[in-house]
């Protein structure tokens, strides 16, 4: 384990302390799990972007015109 100093907004720290007490987990465990989840989500997003990189794109204006022509706006 590496030690790091992290500064939390006062209300976030209070929420972490309460969650720590109720979940019988340390603040470090909660933060480590949240960071792992965030990194895993990032990886999923990057893989999805890679899969979709060859999809066609449409401009915002063209999309609005398409919605208008369909009577959706």
C-alpha positions in Angstrom: 0.0 0.0 0.0 1.1 3.6 -0.7 0.1 6.4 1.6 -1.4 9.6 0.1 -2.9 12.7 1.5 -6.3 13.6 0.1 -8.4 16.6 1.1 -12.1 16.1 1.1 -14.9 18.7 1.2 -16.2 18.7 4.8 -19.6 17.2 3.9 -18.0 14.5 1.8 -15.7 13.6 4.6 -18.6 13.4 7.0 -20.5 11.1 4.6 -17.4 8.9 4.3 -17.1 8.7 8.0 -20.8 7.7 8.4 -20.6 5.2 5.6 -17.4 3.8 7.2 -19.2 3.3 10.5 -22.3 1.7 8.9 -20.4 -0.6 6.5 -17.7 -1.6 9.0 -15.1 -0.5 6.4 -12.4 2.0 6.6 -12.5 5.2 4.7 -9.4 4.0 2.8 -11.3 0.8 1.7 -14.3 2.9 0.6 -12.1 5.3 -1.4 -10.0 2.5 -2.9 -13.1 0.7 -4.0 -14.6 3.9 -5.5 -11.4 4.6 -7.4 -11.2 1.0 -8.7 -14.8 1.2 -9.8 -14.1 4.5 -11.6 -11.0 3.2 -13.3 -13.0 0.0 -14.4 -15.7 2.2 -15.8 -13.2 4.3 -17.7 -11.7 1.1 -19.2 -15.2 0.0 -20.3 -15.9 3.4 -21.8 -12.5 3.4 -23.7 -13.2 -0.1 -25.1 -16.7 1.0 -26.2 -15.3 4.1 -27.9 -12.7 1.8 -29.7 -15.5 -0.5 -30.9 -17.5 2.5 -32.2 -14.7 4.5 -33.8 -15.7 3.6 -37.3 -19.4 4.6 -36.9 -20.6 7.5 -39.0 -21.2 10.8 -37.4 -23.9 13.4 -37.9 -23.8 17.1 -37.0 -26.2 18.5 -34.4 -27.8 20.6 -37.1 -28.4 17.6 -39.4 -29.8 15.6 -36.6 -32.3 18.3 -35.7 -33.3 18.6 -39.3 -33.9 14.8 -39.4 -36.0 15.0 -36.2 -38.0 17.9 -37.7 -38.6 16.0 -41.0 -40.0 13.1 -39.0 -42.3 15.4 -37.1 -40.5 14.6 -33.8 -39.9 18.2 -33.0 
